[in-house]
Amino acid sequence: MNLMNESRYDPHAIERKWQGLWDREGTWQVPNPGEPGYDADAPKSYVLEMLPYPSGEPHMGHLKNYSMGDVLAHFRRRSGMRVLHPMGYDAFGLPAENHAIKTGEHPAVSTNKSIEEFRRQFKSWGISIDWRREFGTHEPSYYHWTQWIFLQLYERGLAYRKRAPVKWCPKDQTVLANEQVVDGRCERCGTPVVAKMLEQWFFKITDYAERLLADMAELDWPEHVITMQRNWIGRSEGAEVIFKCPEPVGEDAVGGCEPPIDFPVFTTRPDTLFGATFFVLAPEHPDLERLVQGSEHESEVLDYVQKALAESIEERAETDREKTGVFTGRTVINPVNDERIPVWVSDYVLMDYGTGAIMAVPAHDERDFEFAQRFGLEIRRVVEPVDGDVPEGEAFVAHSGDERLVNSDGFDGMSSPEAIKAITAWLAERSLGHPAVNYRLRDWLVSRQRYWGAPIPMIYCEEHGLVPVPEDQLPVLLPDIEDYAPKGKSPLASSEEFVNTTCPRCGGPARRETDTMDTFVDSSWYFLRYCDPHNDEAAFDRRIVDYWMPVDQYIGGVEHAILHLMYARFFTKALADMGHLGVQEPFARLFTQGMITYEGAKMSKSKGNVISPSSYVERYGADTARCYILSLGPPDQDADWSDSGIIGVHRFLSRIWRLEVEPLGGYPADLEGDARGLVRFANETIAAVTRDIVRFHFNTALASLNKLVNEIYRLGDVDERARSFATATVASLLFPFAPHLSAEVYDRVTGKRVWEEPWPEADESILRRDMVKLVVQVNGKVRDSIEVPAGTADDEIKRTAFERPNVQRHLDGKQVVREIVVPDRLVNFVIR
């Protein structure tokens, strides 16, 4: 079919033509080092969008995310780079499993259906993916190596198992995340949530806290994302102080007592230790149950713990809520004065910071002050300002450092900074404390009592305890079971064929771990597998992965600023330390896109306003949908989709289709008048669009192309050579945004494949305009002069003149009441 003989713009015919050609020829495939076609002299560029959850079908956020990445991939290819632009699916996890429980369709079936739909739509959008590298994280060929990485971490002490508190729904028989608990009840069924202790697997990300902080200096990331990660890690300097429980607690198996408990406390203010009049444990503190075991307060404490752990961390951290707590009946010894102080449990103390235990100094901490007032506990002032009085009836929280100690024995009169050092040293000499750095970051809990995830490759043997699955027995396959709904423990526990095995060490009977891994484990290394996706002998070949890594441009939602990005950085550093990688950071540059709303409202299924890209692609074509979503303002900001707006973009592309030009033969240097002006306009557009793509200003790049199209139409009878050049320039620059229409138009005008052509460069010789000299006056007196291109707009002339240093001196900050521009002659600023 000769599409160009059609007067009406038919996007579907054009898109089918070019998508078919690209698919047949494998146009976007890029070879690895050592493969045929590899060019060692060409610089590499790894462009990557965050892989999607294949649940249902793609949404508008996917269209925006991958359209942005595609613009950059096309631009870099045509700028002489070898571009890796792959695609995969974050296929394990709760979204797929919850959908399966709701519909009765097995998660393997529904996930694969969704992947097929994602693939179909991404291809229909014309996204330039190297489809040879595609995979889903649920495929055994992928999670084989996820399990291998788990074992690598375990061997180095970075994966471990311990008891930890969780929020539990008795009706749904499942662990809940904090976000799934509303007012102490299960979000899904309304059942009151209870606390439960379970054996859990963790990754020791805290070992990397300092490096995760320090290496941020290497990252070209948005500042707000850097700040979010820095705050999440939460580094603070202070001291760790030991408070000892003076009496034995609990009962051992023969009726005796266990040894006393030492409680370490992290504090940034050891200068206030003499003011510690009570001690508070977090409800989830691991030693709390043992502390109260067998005491008259045990029942009351455990009841309080159950209620406290049903609340969200956010609720507990609210500063204006009434303080609650229960006395444990125990005391600890304040190490600086040997005073016995009572131990309480309260929900305002969190395990997310410090050790989950605090020395309460009510005279100098607002939360401690409120708690002490509520329960009638002693308030003892030990710090006061050098100058001024301490207000009565409230805590004196000092921040300036211009304070001195009182009521602190031999440290009285010292400034707070002096006392912090002196008291910390005094504690260290007596082995009661030491200088310490604390992090808010906590180890990553990775085990899930759910079905749809990668099985944890560990075995339990009565004789040898925990035993890792040998590498030659990987992958531990996820069994195909019919009843995958949670029932208080992992559904895998119901599969005797899966659970029962033999110990790799002694050959005796053993049981497999039945928890699966958090889906964030899968997405913490997928970008490495893309480099070498079909390797059956290793997770990846280091030579290949070191060539492509780090990812040069990563694109995705800011909602992943903490967890996914932090975990991926941890994995990369850990694998590099093991010698598997040559880079310390996974993503050199990051761009976070804004959300797409619909007619002013956030899209959600409950509101019934979720719109699918497929309906618009079917109606207007992929090029229109891609261009429209990238024209909706700066891409890092939220943008509103409107049906009327997309019609305007479709008209813009239709106007390009209707341009009638002769095949391009180049333009002579002696073009004059409108013809020369149009060629100059096209070259100015080249410079503007190039600059805007580099800066991710896709909306203004499209606006510049629209202006060039308008100029071509305005100069309808201009020299055909200039018109053809301008039209070819439009198609060339528009190709990253609307690849199908652009390929067709460029082929018509030049007879060439636009993606095989270098990215256009502006002709500097034609951009140079005749310069005009203007004098600059202030109140009619000449104060300076400027040179500007002929035809420069008045506003630009006034701005240039106004910024001249000599003009500024004569304006002397006075108000300009009038600005006069005489074309090609002068500028005059009138001041009072």
C-alpha positions in Angstrom: 0.0 0.0 0.0 1.3 3.4 -0.9 0.3 5.2 2.3 1.4 8.6 1.1 -1.2 8.7 -1.6 -3.9 8.7 1.0 -5.1 12.2 1.9 -6.5 11.2 5.3 -4.0 10.5 8.1 -4.5 6.8 9.0 -2.3 6.2 12.0 -3.1 2.5 12.3 -2.0 1.6 8.8 1.2 3.6 9.3 1.9 2.1 12.7 1.3 -1.5 11.5 3.7 -1.0 8.6 6.7 0.2 10.7 6.1 -2.0 13.7 6.1 -5.0 11.4 9.4 -3.9 9.8 11.1 -3.2 13.2 9.9 -6.5 14.5 11.1 -8.5 11.5 14.5 -6.8 11.4 15.1 -6.7 15.1 15.9 -3.1 14.7 16.3 -2.3 18.5 18.4 -5.3 19.4 21.8 -4.4 20.7 24.7 -7.0 20.9 26.7 -7.6 24.0 30.5 -7.5 24.0 31.8 -10.5 21.9 28.6 -10.9 19.9 28.3 -10.2 16.2 27.7 -6.5 15.4 29.4 -5.3 18.7 31.1 -2.0 18.1 33.8 -1.4 20.7 34.4 2.2 19.6 30.8 3.3 20.2 29.9 4.6 23.7 27.2 2.7 25.5 24.1 4.0 27.1 21.8 2.0 29.4 18.3 3.5 29.4 15.9 1.9 31.8 12.3 2.4 33.1 11.3 0.8 36.3 9.8 -2.6 35.4 6.0 -2.8 35.9 3.8 -5.1 38.0 1.9 -7.2 35.5 -1.5 -6.8 37.1 -4.4 -6.2 34.7 -3.3 -4.0 31.8 -0.9 -1.0 31.4 -2.1 2.4 32.7 -1.4 6.0 31.8 1.7 6.1 34.1 3.2 3.3 32.0 2.6 5.2 28.8 4.2 8.3 30.2 7.2 6.4 31.7 8.1 4.4 28.7 7.4 7.2 26.2 10.0 9.3 28.1 12.5 6.5 28.1 11.9 5.9 24.4 12.6 9.5 23.5 15.9 9.3 25.2 16.8 5.9 23.7 16.1 7.1 20.2 18.0 10.3 20.8 21.1 8.5 22.1 21.1 5.9 19.4 21.1 8.6 16.7 23.8 10.4 18.7 26.2 7.5 18.1 25.6 5.4 21.2 24.9 1.7 21.6 21.7 1.8 23.6 20.4 -1.0 25.9 16.7 -0.5 26.3 15.1 -3.7 27.8 11.8 -4.8 29.2 10.6 -7.2 32.0 7.9 -7.7 34.6 7.9 -7.6 38.4 5.6 -10.6 38.4 5.7 -12.0 41.9 4.0 -10.5 44.9 0.8 -9.5 46.6 -1.0 -7.7 43.8 -1.1 -10.9 41.6 -1.9 -13.2 44.6 -4.7 -11.0 45.9 -6.2 -10.9 42.4 -6.0 -14.7 42.3 -7.7 -15.0 45.7 -10.5 -12.7 44.6 -11.1 -14.2 41.1 -10.2 -17.8 41.7 -7.8 -17.7 38.8 -4.4 -19.1 39.7 -1.7 -16.3 40.0 0.5 -18.1 37.4 -2.4 -17.9 34.9 -3.5 -14.4 35.6 0.1 -13.1 35.7 0.9 -14.6 32.3 -2.3 -13.2 30.8 -1.3 -9.8 32.1 2.2 -10.1 30.7 0.8 -11.0 27.3 -1.4 -7.8 27.4 1.5 -5.7 28.5 3.7 -7.0 25.7 0.9 -6.4 23.2 0.3 -2.9 24.2 4.0 -1.9 24.5 4.5 -3.2 21.0 1.4 -1.3 19.8 2.9 1.9 21.3 6.1 1.4 19.2 8.4 1.4 22.2 11.9 0.5 20.9 12.6 -2.5 23.2 15.2 -5.2 22.7 12.6 -7.9 23.2 15.2 -10.7 23.2 16.0 -9.7 26.7 12.4 -9.9 28.1 11.6 -11.9 31.2 9.3 -12.1 34.2 10.7 -12.4 37.8 8.3 -15.4 38.3 10.2 -17.5 35.8 12.4 -20.3 37.3 15.2 -19.2 35.0 15.1 -15.8 36.9 14.3 -16.7 40.5 17.0 -19.5 40.3 19.4 -16.6 40.6 17.4 -14.7 43.1 17.8 -17.7 45.3 21.5 -17.9 44.5 21.9 -14.3 45.6 20.0 -15.1 48.9 22.6 -17.9 49.5 25.5 -15.5 48.7 24.1 -13.1 51.3 23.5 -15.9 53.9 27.1 -17.2 53.5 28.4 -13.8 54.4 26.2 -13.2 57.3 24.0 -10.7 55.5 20.9 -12.9 55.6 19.7 -14.2 59.0 16.6 -15.4 60.8 15.1 -14.2 64.1 11.8 -13.8 65.9 10.1 -10.5 65.2 6.7 -8.9 65.9 4.1 -8.6 63.1 0.6 -7.3 62.8 -1.8 -10.2 62.3 -5.4 -10.5 61.1 -7.1 -13.5 62.9 -9.8 -13.7 60.2 -7.7 -13.6 57.1 -4.9 -15.5 58.8 -2.2 -13.3 57.4 0.5 -10.8 58.2 -0.5 -7.2 57.5 1.7 -4.3 56.6 1.3 -1.0 58.6 -0.6 0.5 55.6 -3.2 -2.3 55.8 -4.2 -1.5 59.4 -6.8 1.3 59.9 -7.8 2.3 63.4 -6.4 -1.0 64.7 -8.5 -3.1 62.3 -7.8 -5.1 59.1 -8.4 -2.8 56.2 -10.0 -5.7 54.2 -12.3 -7.3 56.7 -12.5 -5.0 59.7 -11.3 -7.6 62.2 -9.2 -6.2 65.1 -5.6 -6.8 64.5 -3.4 -8.6 67.1 0.4 -8.7 67.6 2.1 -12.0 66.9 5.8 -13.1 67.0 7.0 -15.0 64.1 10.4 -16.3 62.9 11.4 -14.0 60.0 14.2 -13.7 57.5 16.1 -10.4 57.3 18.8 -8.9 55.1 21.4 -7.0 57.1 21.2 -3.7 55.1 22.3 -1.8 58.2 25.8 -3.0 57.6 25.8 -0.7 54.6 24.1 2.3 56.1 27.2 4.5 56.1 28.2 3.6 52.6 24.6 4.2 51.4 24.8 7.7 52.8 28.4 8.5 51.7 28.0 7.3 48.1 25.0 9.6 47.4 27.7 12.1 46.4 28.2 10.0 43.3 24.6 10.2 42.2 22.9 12.5 39.7 19.5 12.2 41.3 16.8 14.6 42.1 17.6 16.4 45.4 14.3 15.5 47.0 15.0 11.8 46.4 18.4 12.1 47.9 16.9 13.9 50.9 14.3 11.2 51.4 16.9 8.4 51.4 19.2 10.4 53.7 16.3 10.9 56.2 15.3 7.2 55.9 18.8 6.1 56.8 18.7 8.8 59.6 22.3 9.0 60.8 22.9 10.6 64.2 26.0 10.8 66.5 25.8 10.2 70.2 26.6 7.6 72.8 25.3 4.1 73.6 24.7 3.8 77.4 24.1 0.5 79.3 21.2 0.4 81.8 21.4 -2.8 83.8 18.4 -4.7 85.2 19.6 -5.5 88.8 17.6 -8.6 89.4 17.2 -12.0 87.5 14.1 -12.3 85.3 11.9 -15.0 84.0 12.2 -18.7 84.6 14.4 -21.3 82.9 13.5 -24.9 82.2 14.5 -26.2 85.7 12.7 -23.4 87.6 15.6 -21.1 88.1 16.0 -17.6 87.0 17.7 -16.3 83.9 20.5 -13.7 84.2 19.7 -10.0 84.4 19.2 -8.1 81.1 21.4 -5.3 80.0 19.5 -2.6 78.1 21.6 -0.5 75.7 20.2 3.0 74.9 21.3 5.3 72.2 21.2 9.0 73.0 22.4 12.2 71.4 22.3 13.9 74.8 24.4 12.0 77.3 24.7 15.3 79.1 21.2 14.8 80.4 21.8 11.4 82.0 21.5 12.7 85.5 17.9 13.7 84.7 16.8 10.2 83.7 14.1 9.4 86.2 12.4 6.5 84.5 13.0 4.1 81.6 10.7 3.2 78.7 10.6 0.2 76.4 8.9 0.0 73.0 6.0 -2.5 72.9 7.8 -4.6 70.4 11.1 -4.7 72.3 12.5 -8.3 72.0 13.3 -8.6 75.7 10.1 -7.2 77.1 8.3 -10.6 77.3 11.1 -12.1 79.2 11.4 -9.1 81.5 7.8 -9.5 82.7 7.5 -13.3 82.6 6.1 -14.6 85.8 5.6 -11.2 87.4 2.3 -9.8 88.7 2.4 -7.2 85.8 2.8 -9.8 83.0 -0.9 -9.9 82.0 -1.4 -6.2 82.0 1.8 -5.5 80.0 1.1 -8.1 77.4 -2.5 -6.8 76.9 -1.1 -3.3 76.4 1.4 -4.7 73.9 -1.3 -6.3 71.9 -3.3 -3.1 71.6 -0.2 -0.9 70.9 1.1 -3.1 68.1 -2.3 -3.0 66.4 -1.7 0.8 65.8 0.3 2.2 62.9 3.7 3.6 63.4 2.3 7.0 62.1 -0.4 7.0 64.8 2.1 6.2 67.5 4.5 8.9 66.4 1.9 11.7 66.6 3.1 14.3 69.0 -0.3 15.6 70.2 -1.9 12.2 71.2 -2.3 11.4 74.9 0.5 9.3 76.3 -0.3 5.8 77.5 1.8 3.2 79.2 2.0 0.4 81.7 4.6 -0.2 84.5 6.5 -3.5 84.2 7.2 -3.9 87.9 11.0 -3.8 87.1 13.8 -1.3 87.5 17.1 -0.6 85.8 20.2 1.2 87.2 21.1 4.6 85.8 24.8 4.1 85.3 25.9 7.7 86.2 24.4 7.8 89.6 23.4 4.1 90.4 19.8 5.1 91.0 17.1 2.5 90.4 14.5 3.9 88.0 11.2 2.2 87.0 10.8 0.5 83.7 7.6 1.3 81.7 6.3 0.2 78.3 4.7 2.9 76.1 3.7 3.1 72.4 5.5 6.4 71.9 8.8 4.6 71.9 9.5 2.9 68.6 11.8 0.2 67.5 12.5 2.1 64.3 15.0 4.4 66.0 17.8 3.6 68.5 17.5 0.3 70.4 13.7 0.4 71.2 14.5 1.6 74.7 14.9 5.2 76.0 16.2 6.8 79.2 13.3 9.2 79.9 14.5 12.7 80.8 11.2 14.5 81.4 12.7 17.9 82.3 14.3 18.1 78.8 12.1 16.1 76.4 8.5 17.1 75.6 7.2 13.5 75.2 8.9 12.3 78.4 7.5 15.4 80.2 3.9 14.6 79.2 4.4 11.0 80.2 5.8 11.9 83.6 2.9 14.4 84.3 0.4 11.7 83.3 1.8 9.1 85.6 3.2 11.3 88.4 6.9 10.5 87.8 9.8 12.7 88.9 10.9 15.6 86.8 14.5 16.6 87.5 16.2 19.5 85.7 19.8 19.0 84.8 20.4 21.5 82.1 19.7 25.2 82.1 20.6 28.2 79.8 23.7 30.2 80.6 21.6 33.3 80.4 17.9 33.4 81.0 15.3 31.4 82.9 13.7 28.1 82.2 9.9 28.4 81.8 7.8 26.7 84.4 5.4 23.9 83.6 7.1 22.7 80.4 10.2 20.9 79.2 13.4 22.9 78.5 14.5 21.4 75.2 17.9 22.9 74.5 19.3 23.0 70.9 21.8 25.9 70.8 24.6 24.3 72.8 24.7 27.4 75.0 23.6 25.6 78.1 25.3 24.3 81.3 24.8 21.4 83.6 23.2 21.5 87.0 22.3 18.7 89.5 24.8 16.5 87.7 27.4 15.8 90.4 31.0 16.4 89.3 29.8 17.7 85.9 28.0 20.7 87.2 28.9 24.0 85.5 30.1 22.3 82.3 28.7 23.5 79.0 26.5 20.9 77.3 29.1 20.2 74.5 31.8 19.7 77.1 29.6 17.5 79.2 28.6 15.3 76.3 32.3 14.4 75.7 33.2 14.1 79.4 30.3 11.9 80.4 30.7 9.7 77.3 34.4 9.3 78.2 33.5 8.6 81.9 31.1 5.8 80.8 33.6 4.3 78.4 36.3 4.1 81.2 33.8 2.0 83.2 32.5 -0.1 80.3 29.1 1.4 80.8 28.9 3.1 77.4 30.8 4.3 74.4 30.6 6.9 71.5 28.2 5.6 68.9 26.5 6.4 65.6 22.9 5.4 65.2 20.8 4.9 62.1 17.1 5.0 61.7 17.5 2.4 59.0 16.4 -1.1 60.1 17.3 -4.5 58.6 15.1 -5.5 55.7 12.5 -8.1 56.6 12.3 -10.3 53.5 10.2 -13.3 54.4 6.5 -13.5 53.5 3.9 -16.1 54.6 2.4 -16.0 51.2 2.4 -18.3 48.1 3.2 -16.2 45.1 6.9 -15.5 45.5 10.4 -17.0 45.2 10.8 -19.8 47.8 13.6 -19.2 50.3 16.3 -21.8 49.6 16.9 -23.0 53.2 16.3 -26.4 54.8 15.7 -27.3 58.5 17.4 -30.4 59.8 17.0 -31.7 63.4 20.7 -32.5 63.6 22.3 -29.7 61.7 19.7 -26.9 62.1 19.6 -24.4 59.2 21.2 -25.7 56.1 21.3 -23.8 52.8 20.2 -25.6 49.6 23.3 -26.5 47.6 23.7 -24.3 44.5 23.5 -27.3 42.2 20.0 -28.0 43.5 18.7 -24.6 42.5 16.1 -23.5 41.7 13.9 -24.6 44.5 10.7 -24.6 42.3 7.5 -23.0 43.5 5.0 -25.9 43.6 1.8 -25.6 41.7 -0.9 -25.8 44.4 -4.6 -25.2 44.2 -5.3 -23.8 47.6 -2.9 -20.8 47.8 -5.0 -18.6 50.2 -3.2 -17.8 53.5 -4.2 -19.8 56.5 -2.0 -18.6 59.3 1.2 -19.9 57.8 2.6 -20.1 54.3 0.4 -22.0 51.9 3.5 -23.9 50.9 3.4 -25.6 54.3 0.4 -27.6 53.0 2.4 -29.2 50.2 4.0 -32.3 51.8 5.8 -33.0 48.5 7.4 -29.6 48.7 8.1 -29.5 52.4 9.6 -32.9 53.0 13.1 -33.3 51.8 16.5 -34.6 52.9 19.3 -32.7 54.6 22.2 -31.9 52.1 24.7 -32.6 54.9 23.6 -35.8 56.5 20.9 -37.2 54.2 18.4 -37.5 57.0 14.8 -36.2 56.9 14.4 -32.4 56.7 11.9 -29.8 56.0 12.1 -26.9 53.5 11.5 -23.3 54.5 7.9 -22.5 53.5 8.1 -18.6 53.5 8.7 -16.9 50.2 10.7 -13.7 49.5 9.4 -10.2 49.4 8.9 -9.1 45.8 11.3 -6.2 46.4 14.1 -8.9 46.4 13.2 -9.7 42.8 13.4 -6.1 41.7 16.6 -5.4 43.5 18.8 -7.0 40.8 16.7 -7.3 37.6 18.7 -4.6 35.8 21.8 -6.8 36.1 20.0 -9.8 34.5 18.9 -7.7 31.5 22.6 -7.4 30.5 22.9 -11.2 30.2 19.4 -12.6 30.4 19.9 -16.1 28.9 22.9 -17.2 31.0 22.2 -20.6 32.3 25.5 -20.9 34.2 25.4 -17.7 36.3 23.2 -14.8 37.2 25.3 -12.8 34.7 28.7 -12.7 33.1 30.7 -10.0 35.0 32.5 -8.9 31.8 29.1 -8.2 30.2 27.5 -6.6 33.2 30.5 -4.4 33.8 30.3 -3.1 30.3 26.7 -2.0 30.6 26.5 -1.0 34.2 25.7 1.4 35.8 22.3 2.2 34.3 23.0 5.6 32.7 19.4 6.9 33.0 16.7 5.3 35.3 13.1 6.5 35.0 10.3 5.8 37.4 7.9 7.0 40.1 8.9 8.9 43.1 6.9 6.4 45.2 9.9 4.1 44.9 12.4 6.7 46.2 13.0 4.8 49.5 12.4 1.0 49.3 13.2 -0.1 45.8 16.0 2.3 45.2 17.6 1.7 48.6 17.3 -2.1 48.3 18.8 -2.0 44.7 21.7 0.1 46.0 22.3 -2.4 48.8 22.3 -5.4 46.5 24.7 -3.7 44.1 27.2 -2.9 46.9 26.9 -6.4 48.4 27.4 -8.1 45.1 30.4 -5.8 44.3 31.9 -6.7 47.7 31.6 -10.4 46.8 33.5 -9.8 43.5 30.5 -10.3 41.2 30.3 -6.6 40.0 32.7 -3.8 39.3 30.3 -0.9 40.2 29.1 0.3 43.6 25.9 2.1 42.4 23.2 0.8 40.1 21.7 4.0 38.7 24.0 6.9 37.8 21.1 9.2 36.9 17.5 9.2 38.0 14.4 10.9 36.7 11.1 10.7 38.6 8.0 11.5 36.7 4.8 13.1 37.9 1.4 11.4 38.2 -1.3 11.5 35.5 -4.7 12.6 36.7 -8.0 12.6 34.7 -10.0 15.8 34.6 -8.5 17.0 37.8 -8.9 13.8 39.9 -6.5 11.0 40.7 -7.4 7.9 38.9 -8.6 4.9 40.9 -10.8 1.9 40.3 -13.1 2.9 43.2 -13.8 6.3 41.5 -14.4 4.6 38.2 -12.2 7.1 36.4 -9.3 4.9 35.4 -8.6 5.3 31.7 -6.6 2.9 29.7 -4.1 4.0 27.0 -5.4 1.2 24.7 -8.7 3.0 24.1 -6.9 6.2 23.0 -4.3 4.3 20.9 -7.2 2.5 19.1 -9.0 5.7 18.4 -6.1 8.2 17.6 -3.0 6.0 17.2 0.0 5.4 19.3 1.9 8.5 18.0 -0.9 10.8 19.2 -1.1 9.2 22.6 2.7 9.4 23.1 2.9 13.0 22.0 0.0 14.1 24.0 1.1 12.6 27.3 4.6 14.2 26.8 3.1 17.6 26.0 1.3 17.8 29.4 3.7 20.2 31.0 7.1 19.4 32.7 7.3 15.6 33.0 8.5 15.6 36.6 5.2 17.3 37.7 1.7 15.9 37.9 -0.4 16.5 34.7 -4.1 16.3 33.9 -5.3 14.2 30.9 -8.3 15.6 29.0 -10.0 14.2 26.0 -10.2 17.6 24.3 -6.4 18.0 24.6 -5.5 14.8 22.8 -7.7 15.9 19.8 -5.4 18.9 19.4 -2.3 16.7 19.2 -4.0 14.5 16.7 -4.7 17.5 14.5 -1.0 18.5 14.8 0.2 15.2 13.5 -2.5 15.2 10.7 -1.1 18.6 9.6 2.3 17.0 9.3 0.9 14.2 7.2 -0.8 16.7 4.8 2.4 18.6 4.1 3.0 18.2 0.3 6.7 18.4 -0.6 9.1 17.2 -3.2 11.9 14.7 -2.3 14.7 16.6 -0.6 17.7 17.5 -2.7 19.4 19.8 -0.1 19.2 23.5 0.0 21.7 25.9 -1.6 23.6 28.4 0.5 22.3 31.3 -1.5 18.7 31.0 -0.4 17.2 34.4 0.4 14.1 35.9 1.9 11.5 33.6 3.3 13.3 30.6 2.1 16.4 31.5 4.0 14.2 32.4 7.0 12.5 29.0 7.0 15.8 27.2 6.8 17.1 29.3 9.7 13.9 28.6 11.7 14.4 24.8 11.1 18.0 25.0 12.3 16.9 27.0 15.4 14.3 24.3 16.1 17.1 21.6 15.8 19.1 23.5 18.5 16.0 24.0 20.7 14.7 20.4 20.5 18.1 18.9 21.1 18.6 21.1 24.2 15.1 20.2 25.5 15.5 16.5 25.1 18.7 16.5 27.0 17.0 18.5 29.8 13.8 16.2 29.7 11.8 19.3 28.6 9.7 17.2 26.3 6.7 19.5 26.3 8.7 22.5 25.1 10.4 20.3 22.5 7.0 19.4 21.0 5.9 23.1 21.3 9.0 24.1 19.2 8.1 21.5 16.5 4.5 22.8 16.4 5.9 26.3 15.7 8.0 25.0 12.9 5.0 23.2 11.3 3.1 26.5 11.6 5.9 28.3 9.9 5.9 25.8 7.0 2.2 26.3 6.5 2.5 30.1 6.8 5.1 30.2 4.0 3.1 28.0 1.7 4.7 29.1 -1.6 8.2 29.3 -0.4 11.1 27.7 -2.3 10.4 23.9 -2.4 14.0 23.1 -1.3 13.6 25.0 1.9 10.1 23.5 2.5 11.4 20.0 2.0 14.3 20.6 4.4 12.0 22.0 7.0 9.6 19.1 6.7 12.4 16.5 6.9 13.7 18.3 10.0 10.2 18.1 11.6 10.1 14.3 10.9 13.7 13.8 12.1 13.2 15.7 15.4 9.7 14.3 16.0 10.8 10.6 15.5 11.6 10.0 19.2 8.1 11.2 20.1 6.0 9.9 17.2 8.2 7.2 15.5 5.7 5.8 13.0 4.5 8.9 11.3 8.0 10.4 11.4 9.5 7.3 9.7 6.8 7.6 7.0 7.3 11.3 6.3 11.1 11.1 6.4 11.0 8.2 4.0 8.8 10.2 1.7 11.0 13.3 1.7 14.5 11.7 1.8 14.1 8.1 0.8 16.0 7.1 3.9 15.3 5.4 7.3 15.3 8.1 9.9 16.5 5.9 12.7 19.6 5.1 10.7 20.4 8.8 10.2 22.6 10.8 12.7 20.8 13.2 15.0 20.7 16.5 13.1 23.0 19.3 14.1 22.2 23.0 13.7 24.0 24.8 10.9 25.9 27.5 12.8 26.6 29.4 9.6 22.9 30.0 8.9 22.1 30.6 12.5 24.4 33.6 12.6 22.2 36.7 11.9 23.2 40.2 11.0 23.9 42.1 14.2 22.5 45.5 15.0 24.1 48.0 17.4 21.8 50.0 19.7 22.7 52.8 22.2 21.3 52.5 25.7 20.1 55.6 27.4 18.9 56.4 30.9 16.6 59.5 31.0 17.9 60.4 27.5 21.6 60.2 28.3 23.8 57.6 26.6 25.1 55.2 29.2 26.1 52.1 27.2 25.5 50.2 23.9 24.5 46.6 23.0 24.6 44.4 19.9 21.7 42.1 19.1 20.6 40.0 16.1 18.5 41.9 13.6 14.8 41.3 14.3 15.3 40.6 18.0 12.0 41.1 19.9 11.6 44.4 22.0 11.3 42.5 25.3 14.6 40.7 24.7 16.3 44.0 23.7 15.1 45.6 26.9 16.2 42.7 29.0 19.7 42.7 27.5 20.1 46.5 27.9 18.7 46.5 31.4 21.3 43.9 32.6 24.3 45.9 31.4 26.4 46.9 34.5 26.8 50.5 33.6 23.1 50.9 33.0 22.4 49.3 36.4 24.7 51.8 38.1 22.8 54.8 36.6 19.4 53.3 37.4 20.7 53.1 41.0 17.7 51.0 42.1 15.2 53.7 41.1 11.8 52.8 39.6 11.7 52.6 35.8 8.5 54.3 34.7 8.8 53.9 31.0 10.9 51.8 28.5 11.3 53.0 24.9 12.7 50.9 22.1 13.5 52.6 18.7 14.1 49.7 16.3 17.8 49.4 15.2 18.7 52.6 17.0 18.3 52.9 20.8 16.8 51.8 24.1 15.8 54.5 26.7 14.9 53.8 30.3 13.0 56.7 32.0 13.3 56.8 35.8 12.0 59.1 38.4 
